[in-house]
Each structure stands twice: as structure tokens, then as C-alpha cells.
Amino acid sequence: MAKYRHSLVGAGIVIAVILFISAFFYISYPVEARTALQVYVNGQKIESDVPAQIIGGRTMLPVRAVAEALGFRVEWDEREYKVYITSGAGGSYDLPAIDMNIPIMGEPVATAEQLRKLLRQNNPNAPDLVDLYLQIGREYGVRGDIAFCQAAKETGWWRYGGLVRPEQNNYCGLGATGRAATGEEDLRGADPNLVWYEAGKHGAFFATPAVGVEAHIQHLYAYATDAPLPPGKKLVDPRFTLVKRGVAKYWTDLNGRWAVPGNGYGESILNDYYRKALAIGNSGTGYTDDKIRALQIENELLKAEIVRLKRELETKSK
């Protein structure tokens, strides 16, 4: 379970606020007049270069210190004068237990940045298919983030080493049954310009990485729903019609279906891959140098804003 629980948790939440509001949370009730305050989040005192203060009868809390203590990422856009607060970024969290009842259909939770970092940690030379999985997954309503994790499992982080080869653009073992192809396999309605088999090879070949990703997403779609393909989509999964439609609503329902015997197959995707992607986000690591510089500038602006407010208050009191 997470150490901290708060009402703003929700993957992908992004709040844009103007600089002045981003500098502080306003508390309208009266507070004892002290120039510096101590702030506690869930019983833990938080420290900040910009201290919490009472100015003009208002209690002002620096948003960065509070937000990051709650596990949010705070980013300053100096061109637009906006601060972006994004959930699931950092802070002292224990990773919550992964719910094993995660549906195959749904919006992604892990971000492209999280998935890409996990990919580079495991294979710096792997092709970057993250955006394709997220984009095509959304087009079908399939969790592209977890589909990417499944592909990582199936390909050994794109090192392969099994029957399927990298040039096949086959990221989930479609058609790899243990028996080499003859080249005359029935494509079952899939577009022959985009997918084919080659004699002596194992599994289907796909024309491009994007087609390979789409075939993977289509196969998941076949398992998770009995709906027709989305409008305008061509069939590229040669095994789509072999699936009993809608039989696997959850990732763990793939046990014994996608892989045989497949005990723990879905759980492994979630625990050994997806969970690690989320952990990267919760570690707060990986800010780029540009982001760090922007955040430092923001911090200086917040300090300057406090000085300005103090001077304004002093002028009014004279």
C-alpha cells in the first residue's frame, strides 16, 4: 500500500495554473500571525527553500514542496508562465500492490516517459515502439502501456533469442506455433500486403513496425471484446478469427490462452513489467537537465514573489 493517500491521485492528471496561483495554496481561514510556518504532510514535516508564510492575512504554502511531498511532479513553463502539476511523479511512496484485475481495454496509465526509461534500462539498443503502442492502443481502446509490457516479455526486451526474428516486426509471437511455416498459410482475411508467412520461418511477418504493433493490439482486441474492428481499420492479425471473441476481459485471463500452459502469464506482465514502469514514475528520477534548470528558475521566481508581496504589504501599512 502507498504510504500517502490523497484526493488528487489519478494517472495523467495535469493542472495548469498561472504563476501566482502556482506559488501558493490559499487557506482562507484565519491563522495565528507568524512570519514562518511549519508544514506537515501526513505527519511528516516538509522542508522548502520558500518557507510557508502568512502575508496579508493569507497562509501561503509553496506548491512545489507540498505537491512533491504528495508524489506529484511540478514543472515550470517559463514561456507560458504556467506551472504543470502531474500525478504519479515522485515522492516517498511505496509502490502499491498491483491489482490483478486490470482490464485489457482502457486508457493507458504508464506514461511514454516511464515505458521508455524502463526499455532503455533493459535494452538500450531496442527499437523505440512506445509511442506506437500508446497511439494504436488508444485507437482500439486497448491498454497500449500494458501491451507494450507484454511485447517486452514476449521478445525478451527485443533481444529475441527464440524462433521469431527481429526483422519480422512480430512483437508477440503471432503465428509462432513451434512448427516452421510453409509460406502458404491462410491469412484468414488479413491484408496480404501487410502480413505474410515465409517458408522455413516461424511466425508471421509484418510489413512495418507499426503494422506489427497493430497486429498485436488487434489480437488483444479479439480476446477482450466481440465488437468489430474500429471503422477504417484493416485486419492485419492473421489469427484474429481463431480467437473466441470476448473471452479474456482481463490480462490475467490470457493465462492458458495466449501462452500454454501459461500459468501466471498475465500476472507476470503486470508484476514484472508494468509494475516496474510505474515504479520509475514514482521514484522521481530522470528529470532532464532542461527541466531541472526550469524548476530552479521557478523557485527563484517564487522567492522573488514573496519579497514583492512583503514590500507591497509594508507599503500599504505605512
Phi and psi restraints in degrees (value plus and minus 20) as a CYANA .aco file:
   2 ALA   PHI     -90.3   -50.3
   2 ALA   PSI     127.1   167.1
   3 LYS   PHI     -87.0   -47.0
   3 LYS   PSI     -56.3   -16.3
   4 TYR   PHI    -137.0   -97.0
   4 TYR   PSI     116.3   156.3
   5 ARG   PHI    -142.6  -102.6
   5 ARG   PSI     116.6   156.6
   6 HIS   PHI    -173.2  -133.2
   6 HIS   PSI     138.8   178.8
   7 SER   PHI     -93.4   -53.4
   7 SER   PSI     -29.9    10.1
   8 LEU   PHI    -115.3   -75.3
   8 LEU   PSI     -21.5    18.5
   9 VAL   PHI     -84.5   -44.5
   9 VAL   PSI     113.9   153.9
  10 GLY   PHI     150.2   190.2
  10 GLY   PSI      99.1   139.1
  11 ALA   PHI     -81.8   -41.8
  11 ALA   PSI     119.5   159.5
  12 GLY   PHI      59.6    99.6
  12 GLY   PSI     -13.4    26.6
  13 ILE   PHI     -91.1   -51.1
  13 ILE   PSI     106.7   146.7
  14 VAL   PHI    -149.8  -109.8
  14 VAL   PSI     105.7   145.7
  15 ILE   PHI    -137.8   -97.8
  15 ILE   PSI     103.5   143.5
  16 ALA   PHI    -122.0   -82.0
  16 ALA   PSI     106.9   146.9
  17 VAL   PHI    -154.7  -114.7
  17 VAL   PSI     131.0   171.0
  18 ILE   PHI     -89.2   -49.2
  18 ILE   PSI     140.9   180.9
  19 LEU   PHI     -75.7   -35.7
  19 LEU   PSI     -65.8   -25.8
  20 PHE   PHI     -83.4   -43.4
  20 PHE   PSI     -62.5   -22.5
  21 ILE   PHI     -88.3   -48.3
  21 ILE   PSI     -55.5   -15.5
  22 SER   PHI     -86.5   -46.5
  22 SER   PSI     -43.2    -3.2
  23 ALA   PHI     -91.1   -51.1
  23 ALA   PSI     -50.4   -10.4
  24 PHE   PHI    -164.6  -124.6
  24 PHE   PSI     132.8   172.8
  25 PHE   PHI    -115.1   -75.1
  25 PHE   PSI     116.0   156.0
  26 TYR   PHI    -116.5   -76.5
  26 TYR   PSI     112.9   152.9
  27 ILE   PHI    -137.9   -97.9
  27 ILE   PSI      99.7   139.7
  28 SER   PHI    -103.0   -63.0
  28 SER   PSI     -39.5     0.5
  29 TYR   PHI     -97.7   -57.7
  29 TYR   PSI     133.5   173.5
  30 PRO   PHI     -87.2   -47.2
  30 PRO   PSI     123.2   163.2
  31 VAL   PHI    -151.1  -111.1
  31 VAL   PSI     130.2   170.2
  32 GLU   PHI     -74.7   -34.7
  32 GLU   PSI     114.8   154.8
  33 ALA   PHI     -95.2   -55.2
  33 ALA   PSI      81.8   121.8
  34 ARG   PHI    -153.5  -113.5
  34 ARG   PSI     129.6   169.6
  35 THR   PHI     -97.1   -57.1
  35 THR   PSI     -47.2    -7.2
  36 ALA   PHI    -152.1  -112.1
  36 ALA   PSI     119.7   159.7
  37 LEU   PHI    -141.6  -101.6
  37 LEU   PSI     136.3   176.3
  38 GLN   PHI    -121.1   -81.1
  38 GLN   PSI     117.1   157.1
  39 VAL   PHI    -137.4   -97.4
  39 VAL   PSI     113.1   153.1
  40 TYR   PHI    -142.4  -102.4
  40 TYR   PSI     114.3   154.3
  41 VAL   PHI    -136.7   -96.7
  41 VAL   PSI      96.9   136.9
  42 ASN   PHI      31.0    71.0
  42 ASN   PSI      22.0    62.0
  43 GLY   PHI      63.4   103.4
  43 GLY   PSI     -23.9    16.1
  44 GLN   PHI    -125.3   -85.3
  44 GLN   PSI     107.2   147.2
  45 LYS   PHI     -90.9   -50.9
  45 LYS   PSI     115.1   155.1
  46 ILE   PHI    -130.4   -90.4
  46 ILE   PSI     125.3   165.3
  47 GLU   PHI    -129.7   -89.7
  47 GLU   PSI     129.9   169.9
  48 SER   PHI    -172.1  -132.1
  48 SER   PSI     126.2   166.2
  49 ASP   PHI     -84.3   -44.3
  49 ASP   PSI     -47.7    -7.7
  50 VAL   PHI    -125.3   -85.3
  50 VAL   PSI      83.4   123.4
  51 PRO   PHI     -91.0   -51.0
  51 PRO   PSI     132.9   172.9
  52 ALA   PHI     -88.9   -48.9
  52 ALA   PSI     116.3   156.3
  53 GLN   PHI    -164.4  -124.4
  53 GLN   PSI     143.5   183.5
  54 ILE   PHI    -126.1   -86.1
  54 ILE   PSI      99.1   139.1
  55 ILE   PHI    -151.6  -111.6
  55 ILE   PSI     103.0   143.0
  56 GLY   PHI      41.6    81.6
  56 GLY   PSI      13.0    53.0
  57 GLY   PHI      60.8   100.8
  57 GLY   PSI     -15.8    24.2
  58 ARG   PHI    -132.9   -92.9
  58 ARG   PSI     117.9   157.9
  59 THR   PHI    -107.9   -67.9
  59 THR   PSI     101.8   141.8
  60 MET   PHI    -135.8   -95.8
  60 MET   PSI     103.1   143.1
  61 LEU   PHI    -132.9   -92.9
  61 LEU   PSI     110.0   150.0
  62 PRO   PHI     -84.6   -44.6
  62 PRO   PSI     104.4   144.4
  63 VAL   PHI     -85.0   -45.0
  63 VAL   PSI     -54.4   -14.4
  64 ARG   PHI     -82.0   -42.0
  64 ARG   PSI     -67.4   -27.4
  65 ALA   PHI     -81.9   -41.9
  65 ALA   PSI     -63.9   -23.9
  66 VAL   PHI     -89.7   -49.7
  66 VAL   PSI     -66.6   -26.6
  67 ALA   PHI     -83.0   -43.0
  67 ALA   PSI     -64.3   -24.3
  68 GLU   PHI     -90.1   -50.1
  68 GLU   PSI     -50.4   -10.4
  69 ALA   PHI     -85.4   -45.4
  69 ALA   PSI     -46.6    -6.6
  70 LEU   PHI    -112.5   -72.5
  70 LEU   PSI     -15.5    24.5
  71 GLY   PHI      70.6   110.6
  71 GLY   PSI      -1.0    39.0
  72 PHE   PHI    -118.5   -78.5
  72 PHE   PSI     135.2   175.2
  73 ARG   PHI    -117.1   -77.1
  73 ARG   PSI     115.4   155.4
  74 VAL   PHI    -139.2   -99.2
  74 VAL   PSI     103.4   143.4
  75 GLU   PHI    -147.8  -107.8
  75 GLU   PSI     116.9   156.9
  76 TRP   PHI    -125.0   -85.0
  76 TRP   PSI     105.0   145.0
  77 ASP   PHI    -121.8   -81.8
  77 ASP   PSI      79.7   119.7
  78 GLU   PHI     -91.5   -51.5
  78 GLU   PSI     -42.9    -2.9
  79 ARG   PHI     -94.3   -54.3
  79 ARG   PSI     -59.7   -19.7
  80 GLU   PHI    -115.6   -75.6
  80 GLU   PSI     -25.6    14.4
  81 TYR   PHI      35.5    75.5
  81 TYR   PSI      31.2    71.2
  82 LYS   PHI    -151.8  -111.8
  82 LYS   PSI     132.4   172.4
  83 VAL   PHI    -134.8   -94.8
  83 VAL   PSI     112.4   152.4
  84 TYR   PHI    -128.1   -88.1
  84 TYR   PSI     106.8   146.8
  85 ILE   PHI    -132.4   -92.4
  85 ILE   PSI     100.1   140.1
  86 THR   PHI    -143.2  -103.2
  86 THR   PSI     114.1   154.1
  87 SER   PHI     -94.2   -54.2
  87 SER   PSI     143.8   183.8
  88 GLY   PHI      49.1    89.1
  88 GLY   PSI      13.4    53.4
  89 ALA   PHI    -123.4   -83.4
  89 ALA   PSI     -66.9   -26.9
  90 GLY   PHI    -185.5  -145.5
  90 GLY   PSI    -179.4  -139.4
  91 GLY   PHI      81.3   121.3
  91 GLY   PSI     152.3   192.3
  92 SER   PHI    -108.6   -68.6
  92 SER   PSI      62.7   102.7
  93 TYR   PHI    -131.5   -91.5
  93 TYR   PSI     124.7   164.7
  94 ASP   PHI    -110.7   -70.7
  94 ASP   PSI     115.2   155.2
  95 LEU   PHI     -83.6   -43.6
  95 LEU   PSI     106.1   146.1
  96 PRO   PHI     -86.8   -46.8
  96 PRO   PSI     134.2   174.2
  97 ALA   PHI     -80.8   -40.8
  97 ALA   PSI     118.8   158.8
  98 ILE   PHI     -96.9   -56.9
  98 ILE   PSI     110.4   150.4
  99 ASP   PHI     -89.9   -49.9
  99 ASP   PSI     102.7   142.7
 100 MET   PHI     -97.1   -57.1
 100 MET   PSI     -27.3    12.7
 101 ASN   PHI    -122.2   -82.2
 101 ASN   PSI      33.7    73.7
 102 ILE   PHI    -110.6   -70.6
 102 ILE   PSI     104.2   144.2
 103 PRO   PHI     -88.5   -48.5
 103 PRO   PSI     130.3   170.3
 104 ILE   PHI     -87.9   -47.9
 104 ILE   PSI     -56.7   -16.7
 105 MET   PHI    -104.8   -64.8
 105 MET   PSI     123.2   163.2
 106 GLY   PHI     124.9   164.9
 106 GLY   PSI     155.7   195.7
 107 GLU   PHI    -101.8   -61.8
 107 GLU   PSI     127.7   167.7
 108 PRO   PHI     -87.0   -47.0
 108 PRO   PSI     130.6   170.6
 109 VAL   PHI    -132.2   -92.2
 109 VAL   PSI     -69.5   -29.5
 110 ALA   PHI     -85.1   -45.1
 110 ALA   PSI     119.4   159.4
 111 THR   PHI    -107.8   -67.8
 111 THR   PSI     145.4   185.4
 112 ALA   PHI     -78.9   -38.9
 112 ALA   PSI     -59.7   -19.7
 113 GLU   PHI     -82.8   -42.8
 113 GLU   PSI     -64.0   -24.0
 114 GLN   PHI     -82.8   -42.8
 114 GLN   PSI     -66.9   -26.9
 115 LEU   PHI     -85.3   -45.3
 115 LEU   PSI     -59.4   -19.4
 116 ARG   PHI     -86.9   -46.9
 116 ARG   PSI     -60.4   -20.4
 117 LYS   PHI     -84.1   -44.1
 117 LYS   PSI     -62.2   -22.2
 118 LEU   PHI     -83.6   -43.6
 118 LEU   PSI     -59.7   -19.7
 119 LEU   PHI     -80.2   -40.2
 119 LEU   PSI     -68.7   -28.7
 120 ARG   PHI     -86.9   -46.9
 120 ARG   PSI     -51.6   -11.6
 121 GLN   PHI     -84.7   -44.7
 121 GLN   PSI     -54.9   -14.9
 122 ASN   PHI    -115.0   -75.0
 122 ASN   PSI     -48.4    -8.4
 123 ASN   PHI    -179.8  -139.8
 123 ASN   PSI      74.0   114.0
 124 PRO   PHI     -80.6   -40.6
 124 PRO   PSI     -40.2    -0.2
 125 ASN   PHI    -117.7   -77.7
 125 ASN   PSI     -15.3    24.7
 126 ALA   PHI     -90.4   -50.4
 126 ALA   PSI     129.8   169.8
 127 PRO   PHI     -85.1   -45.1
 127 PRO   PSI     125.0   165.0
 128 ASP   PHI    -111.2   -71.2
 128 ASP   PSI      78.5   118.5
 129 LEU   PHI    -127.1   -87.1
 129 LEU   PSI     -11.3    28.7
 130 VAL   PHI     -76.4   -36.4
 130 VAL   PSI     -72.1   -32.1
 131 ASP   PHI     -83.7   -43.7
 131 ASP   PSI     -56.2   -16.2
 132 LEU   PHI     -82.8   -42.8
 132 LEU   PSI     -64.1   -24.1
 133 TYR   PHI     -84.0   -44.0
 133 TYR   PSI     -62.9   -22.9
 134 LEU   PHI     -88.4   -48.4
 134 LEU   PSI     -62.9   -22.9
 135 GLN   PHI     -87.7   -47.7
 135 GLN   PSI     -72.0   -32.0
 136 ILE   PHI     -88.8   -48.8
 136 ILE   PSI     -55.4   -15.4
 137 GLY   PHI     -77.8   -37.8
 137 GLY   PSI     -64.0   -24.0
 138 ARG   PHI     -82.6   -42.6
 138 ARG   PSI     -56.6   -16.6
 139 GLU   PHI     -83.2   -43.2
 139 GLU   PSI     -46.6    -6.6
 140 TYR   PHI    -125.6   -85.6
 140 TYR   PSI     -25.1    14.9
 141 GLY   PHI      55.9    95.9
 141 GLY   PSI      -1.4    38.6
 142 VAL   PHI    -118.3   -78.3
 142 VAL   PSI     125.4   165.4
 143 ARG   PHI     -87.4   -47.4
 143 ARG   PSI      71.7   111.7
 144 GLY   PHI     -84.3   -44.3
 144 GLY   PSI     -48.4    -8.4
 145 ASP   PHI     -85.8   -45.8
 145 ASP   PSI     -62.5   -22.5
 146 ILE   PHI     -99.1   -59.1
 146 ILE   PSI     -50.2   -10.2
 147 ALA   PHI     -80.8   -40.8
 147 ALA   PSI     -59.8   -19.8
 148 PHE   PHI     -80.4   -40.4
 148 PHE   PSI     -62.1   -22.1
 149 CYS   PHI     -84.1   -44.1
 149 CYS   PSI     -57.8   -17.8
 150 GLN   PHI     -83.4   -43.4
 150 GLN   PSI     -61.3   -21.3
 151 ALA   PHI     -82.4   -42.4
 151 ALA   PSI     -58.7   -18.7
 152 ALA   PHI     -81.0   -41.0
 152 ALA   PSI     -60.8   -20.8
 153 LYS   PHI     -86.7   -46.7
 153 LYS   PSI     -65.6   -25.6
 154 GLU   PHI     -86.0   -46.0
 154 GLU   PSI     -55.4   -15.4
 155 THR   PHI    -118.5   -78.5
 155 THR   PSI     -22.6    17.4
 156 GLY   PHI      44.4    84.4
 156 GLY   PSI      28.2    68.2
 157 TRP   PHI      36.9    76.9
 157 TRP   PSI      21.7    61.7
 158 TRP   PHI      42.9    82.9
 158 TRP   PSI       7.0    47.0
 159 ARG   PHI    -116.3   -76.3
 159 ARG   PSI     -36.8     3.2
 160 TYR   PHI      37.9    77.9
 160 TYR   PSI    -143.5  -103.5
 161 GLY   PHI      76.3   116.3
 161 GLY   PSI     -27.1    12.9
 162 GLY   PHI    -124.3   -84.3
 162 GLY   PSI    -164.9  -124.9
 163 LEU   PHI     -98.7   -58.7
 163 LEU   PSI     -53.3   -13.3
 164 VAL   PHI    -102.9   -62.9
 164 VAL   PSI     119.7   159.7
 165 ARG   PHI    -126.9   -86.9
 165 ARG   PSI     136.2   176.2
 166 PRO   PHI     -76.6   -36.6
 166 PRO   PSI     -57.8   -17.8
 167 GLU   PHI     -88.4   -48.4
 167 GLU   PSI     -27.1    12.9
 168 GLN   PHI    -101.9   -61.9
 168 GLN   PSI     -32.8     7.2
 169 ASN   PHI      33.5    73.5
 169 ASN   PSI      13.7    53.7
 170 ASN   PHI    -130.3   -90.3
 170 ASN   PSI      83.5   123.5
 171 TYR   PHI    -120.7   -80.7
 171 TYR   PSI     -15.0    25.0
 172 CYS   PHI    -160.8  -120.8
 172 CYS   PSI      -3.7    36.3
 173 GLY   PHI      53.3    93.3
 173 GLY   PSI       5.9    45.9
 174 LEU   PHI     -81.9   -41.9
 174 LEU   PSI     103.8   143.8
 175 GLY   PHI      62.1   102.1
 175 GLY   PSI     -22.1    17.9
 176 ALA   PHI    -108.1   -68.1
 176 ALA   PSI      73.8   113.8
 177 THR   PHI    -122.9   -82.9
 177 THR   PSI     -19.1    20.9
 178 GLY   PHI      79.7   119.7
 178 GLY   PSI     -30.6     9.4
 179 ARG   PHI    -134.7   -94.7
 179 ARG   PSI     111.3   151.3
 180 ALA   PHI     -83.4   -43.4
 180 ALA   PSI     127.3   167.3
 181 ALA   PHI     -94.6   -54.6
 181 ALA   PSI     137.6   177.6
 182 THR   PHI    -116.9   -76.9
 182 THR   PSI     -36.9     3.1
 183 GLY   PHI      71.2   111.2
 183 GLY   PSI     -25.8    14.2
 184 GLU   PHI    -131.1   -91.1
 184 GLU   PSI      -3.1    36.9
 185 GLU   PHI     -83.4   -43.4
 185 GLU   PSI     125.0   165.0
 186 ASP   PHI     -91.1   -51.1
 186 ASP   PSI     105.4   145.4
 187 LEU   PHI    -105.1   -65.1
 187 LEU   PSI     -26.7    13.3
 188 ARG   PHI      33.2    73.2
 188 ARG   PSI      24.6    64.6
 189 GLY   PHI      73.2   113.2
 189 GLY   PSI     -28.3    11.7
 190 ALA   PHI     -91.0   -51.0
 190 ALA   PSI     129.7   169.7
 191 ASP   PHI     -86.2   -46.2
 191 ASP   PSI      95.8   135.8
 192 PRO   PHI     -88.7   -48.7
 192 PRO   PSI     -34.2     5.8
 193 ASN   PHI     -98.8   -58.8
 193 ASN   PSI     -36.3     3.7
 194 LEU   PHI    -133.6   -93.6
 194 LEU   PSI     -39.8     0.2
 195 VAL   PHI    -164.0  -124.0
 195 VAL   PSI     123.1   163.1
 196 TRP   PHI    -180.4  -140.4
 196 TRP   PSI     151.5   191.5
 197 TYR   PHI    -138.4   -98.4
 197 TYR   PSI     131.4   171.4
 198 GLU   PHI    -141.7  -101.7
 198 GLU   PSI     119.3   159.3
 199 ALA   PHI     -78.5   -38.5
 199 ALA   PSI     113.6   153.6
 200 GLY   PHI      63.6   103.6
 200 GLY   PSI     -26.1    13.9
 201 LYS   PHI    -123.2   -83.2
 201 LYS   PSI     141.0   181.0
 202 HIS   PHI    -128.7   -88.7
 202 HIS   PSI     104.4   144.4
 203 GLY   PHI      68.1   108.1
 203 GLY   PSI     148.1   188.1
 204 ALA   PHI     -97.4   -57.4
 204 ALA   PSI     134.8   174.8
 205 PHE   PHI    -126.5   -86.5
 205 PHE   PSI     121.9   161.9
 206 PHE   PHI    -142.9  -102.9
 206 PHE   PSI     123.9   163.9
 207 ALA   PHI     -82.6   -42.6
 207 ALA   PSI     -56.2   -16.2
 208 THR   PHI    -163.3  -123.3
 208 THR   PSI     144.1   184.1
 209 PRO   PHI     -75.6   -35.6
 209 PRO   PSI     -59.7   -19.7
 210 ALA   PHI     -82.6   -42.6
 210 ALA   PSI     -59.9   -19.9
 211 VAL   PHI     -86.5   -46.5
 211 VAL   PSI     -60.1   -20.1
 212 GLY   PHI     -81.3   -41.3
 212 GLY   PSI     -62.3   -22.3
 213 VAL   PHI     -84.5   -44.5
 213 VAL   PSI     -63.4   -23.4
 214 GLU   PHI     -84.1   -44.1
 214 GLU   PSI     -58.3   -18.3
 215 ALA   PHI     -81.7   -41.7
 215 ALA   PSI     -61.8   -21.8
 216 HIS   PHI     -80.6   -40.6
 216 HIS   PSI     -68.4   -28.4
 217 ILE   PHI     -82.5   -42.5
 217 ILE   PSI     -60.0   -20.0
 218 GLN   PHI     -83.2   -43.2
 218 GLN   PSI     -57.4   -17.4
 219 HIS   PHI     -86.7   -46.7
 219 HIS   PSI     -61.0   -21.0
 220 LEU   PHI     -83.3   -43.3
 220 LEU   PSI     -60.4   -20.4
 221 TYR   PHI     -80.3   -40.3
 221 TYR   PSI     -60.7   -20.7
 222 ALA   PHI     -82.1   -42.1
 222 ALA   PSI     -60.9   -20.9
 223 TYR   PHI     -89.9   -49.9
 223 TYR   PSI     -57.5   -17.5
 224 ALA   PHI    -108.4   -68.4
 224 ALA   PSI     -41.0    -1.0
 225 THR   PHI    -168.3  -128.3
 225 THR   PSI     136.1   176.1
 226 ASP   PHI    -122.3   -82.3
 226 ASP   PSI      -8.0    32.0
 227 ALA   PHI     -92.6   -52.6
 227 ALA   PSI     133.9   173.9
 228 PRO   PHI     -88.5   -48.5
 228 PRO   PSI     146.9   186.9
 229 LEU   PHI     -78.7   -38.7
 229 LEU   PSI     128.3   168.3
 230 PRO   PHI     -76.3   -36.3
 230 PRO   PSI     131.1   171.1
 231 PRO   PHI     -73.5   -33.5
 231 PRO   PSI     115.8   155.8
 232 GLY   PHI      65.3   105.3
 232 GLY   PSI     -22.0    18.0
 233 LYS   PHI    -110.7   -70.7
 233 LYS   PSI     116.7   156.7
 234 LYS   PHI    -112.7   -72.7
 234 LYS   PSI     125.7   165.7
 235 LEU   PHI     -94.8   -54.8
 235 LEU   PSI     103.5   143.5
 236 VAL   PHI    -144.4  -104.4
 236 VAL   PSI     -23.2    16.8
 237 ASP   PHI    -113.5   -73.5
 237 ASP   PSI      88.9   128.9
 238 PRO   PHI     -90.7   -50.7
 238 PRO   PSI     -28.0    12.0
 239 ARG   PHI    -133.2   -93.2
 239 ARG   PSI      -8.8    31.2
 240 PHE   PHI     -76.7   -36.7
 240 PHE   PSI     -66.0   -26.0
 241 THR   PHI     -96.3   -56.3
 241 THR   PSI     -28.1    11.9
 242 LEU   PHI    -104.2   -64.2
 242 LEU   PSI     -33.9     6.1
 243 VAL   PHI    -103.0   -63.0
 243 VAL   PSI     117.2   157.2
 244 LYS   PHI     -93.4   -53.4
 244 LYS   PSI      87.6   127.6
 245 ARG   PHI     -81.0   -41.0
 245 ARG   PSI     116.0   156.0
 246 GLY   PHI      54.1    94.1
 246 GLY   PSI      -6.7    33.3
 247 VAL   PHI    -100.4   -60.4
 247 VAL   PSI     -36.4     3.6
 248 ALA   PHI    -148.5  -108.5
 248 ALA   PSI      74.8   114.8
 249 LYS   PHI     -99.4   -59.4
 249 LYS   PSI     -48.7    -8.7
 250 TYR   PHI    -137.5   -97.5
 250 TYR   PSI     138.8   178.8
 251 TRP   PHI     -80.8   -40.8
 251 TRP   PSI     -56.0   -16.0
 252 THR   PHI     -91.5   -51.5
 252 THR   PSI     -36.3     3.7
 253 ASP   PHI     -90.8   -50.8
 253 ASP   PSI     -30.9     9.1
 254 LEU   PHI     -95.5   -55.5
 254 LEU   PSI     -33.7     6.3
 255 ASN   PHI     -75.8   -35.8
 255 ASN   PSI     106.5   146.5
 256 GLY   PHI      56.6    96.6
 256 GLY   PSI     -20.6    19.4
 257 ARG   PHI    -133.6   -93.6
 257 ARG   PSI     -79.1   -39.1
 258 TRP   PHI     -91.5   -51.5
 258 TRP   PSI     -61.7   -21.7
 259 ALA   PHI    -145.2  -105.2
 259 ALA   PSI     120.0   160.0
 260 VAL   PHI    -140.9  -100.9
 260 VAL   PSI     110.7   150.7
 261 PRO   PHI     -89.4   -49.4
 261 PRO   PSI     -45.8    -5.8
 262 GLY   PHI      55.2    95.2
 262 GLY   PSI      -0.3    39.7
 263 ASN   PHI     -83.1   -43.1
 263 ASN   PSI     104.2   144.2
 264 GLY   PHI      57.1    97.1
 264 GLY   PSI      -9.5    30.5
 265 TYR   PHI     -82.3   -42.3
 265 TYR   PSI     -72.5   -32.5
 266 GLY   PHI     -84.4   -44.4
 266 GLY   PSI     -59.9   -19.9
 267 GLU   PHI     -81.7   -41.7
 267 GLU   PSI     -56.6   -16.6
 268 SER   PHI     -85.8   -45.8
 268 SER   PSI     -61.2   -21.2
 269 ILE   PHI     -77.1   -37.1
 269 ILE   PSI     -64.3   -24.3
 270 LEU   PHI     -95.1   -55.1
 270 LEU   PSI     -65.1   -25.1
 271 ASN   PHI    -100.8   -60.8
 271 ASN   PSI     -61.5   -21.5
 272 ASP   PHI    -109.9   -69.9
 272 ASP   PSI     -34.0     6.0
 273 TYR   PHI    -147.4  -107.4
 273 TYR   PSI     -83.0   -43.0
 274 TYR   PHI     -80.1   -40.1
 274 TYR   PSI     -64.4   -24.4
 275 ARG   PHI     -81.3   -41.3
 275 ARG   PSI     -58.0   -18.0
 276 LYS   PHI     -87.6   -47.6
 276 LYS   PSI     -54.3   -14.3
 277 ALA   PHI     -83.4   -43.4
 277 ALA   PSI     -63.6   -23.6
 278 LEU   PHI     -85.1   -45.1
 278 LEU   PSI     -54.8   -14.8
 279 ALA   PHI     -84.0   -44.0
 279 ALA   PSI     -54.5   -14.5
 280 ILE   PHI     -81.4   -41.4
 280 ILE   PSI     -63.2   -23.2
 281 GLY   PHI     -83.4   -43.4
 281 GLY   PSI     -57.9   -17.9
 282 ASN   PHI    -100.6   -60.6
 282 ASN   PSI     -28.3    11.7
 283 SER   PHI    -100.4   -60.4
 283 SER   PSI     -39.3     0.7
 284 GLY   PHI      54.4    94.4
 284 GLY   PSI      -8.8    31.2
 285 THR   PHI    -108.7   -68.7
 285 THR   PSI     147.2   187.2
 286 GLY   PHI      69.5   109.5
 286 GLY   PSI      -7.1    32.9
 287 TYR   PHI     -80.6   -40.6
 287 TYR   PSI     120.0   160.0
 288 THR   PHI     -96.5   -56.5
 288 THR   PSI     142.3   182.3
 289 ASP   PHI     -80.9   -40.9
 289 ASP   PSI     -57.7   -17.7
 290 ASP   PHI     -83.0   -43.0
 290 ASP   PSI     -60.7   -20.7
 291 LYS   PHI     -86.5   -46.5
 291 LYS   PSI     -60.8   -20.8
 292 ILE   PHI     -82.1   -42.1
 292 ILE   PSI     -63.8   -23.8
 293 ARG   PHI     -83.1   -43.1
 293 ARG   PSI     -60.8   -20.8
 294 ALA   PHI     -84.0   -44.0
 294 ALA   PSI     -58.7   -18.7
 295 LEU   PHI     -88.9   -48.9
 295 LEU   PSI     -55.9   -15.9
 296 GLN   PHI     -84.2   -44.2
 296 GLN   PSI     -60.9   -20.9
 297 ILE   PHI     -82.1   -42.1
 297 ILE   PSI     -63.6   -23.6
 298 GLU   PHI     -78.8   -38.8
 298 GLU   PSI     -62.6   -22.6
 299 ASN   PHI     -81.5   -41.5
 299 ASN   PSI     -60.4   -20.4
 300 GLU   PHI     -85.4   -45.4
 300 GLU   PSI     -57.8   -17.8
 301 LEU   PHI     -85.1   -45.1
 301 LEU   PSI     -56.8   -16.8
 302 LEU   PHI     -85.4   -45.4
 302 LEU   PSI     -61.0   -21.0
 303 LYS   PHI     -81.8   -41.8
 303 LYS   PSI     -63.9   -23.9
 304 ALA   PHI     -83.6   -43.6
 304 ALA   PSI     -54.8   -14.8
 305 GLU   PHI     -85.6   -45.6
 305 GLU   PSI     -58.2   -18.2
 306 ILE   PHI     -84.6   -44.6
 306 ILE   PSI     -63.6   -23.6
 307 VAL   PHI     -80.4   -40.4
 307 VAL   PSI     -63.2   -23.2
 308 ARG   PHI     -82.2   -42.2
 308 ARG   PSI     -63.3   -23.3
 309 LEU   PHI     -84.9   -44.9
 309 LEU   PSI     -59.2   -19.2
 310 LYS   PHI     -82.3   -42.3
 310 LYS   PSI     -65.2   -25.2
 311 ARG   PHI     -84.5   -44.5
 311 ARG   PSI     -59.5   -19.5
 312 GLU   PHI     -83.2   -43.2
 312 GLU   PSI     -60.4   -20.4
 313 LEU   PHI     -86.5   -46.5
 313 LEU   PSI     -61.1   -21.1
 314 GLU   PHI     -83.7   -43.7
 314 GLU   PSI     -59.6   -19.6
 315 THR   PHI     -84.1   -44.1
 315 THR   PSI     -62.2   -22.2
 316 LYS   PHI     -88.0   -48.0
 316 LYS   PSI     -49.3    -9.3
 317 SER   PHI    -100.9   -60.9
 317 SER   PSI     -31.2     8.8
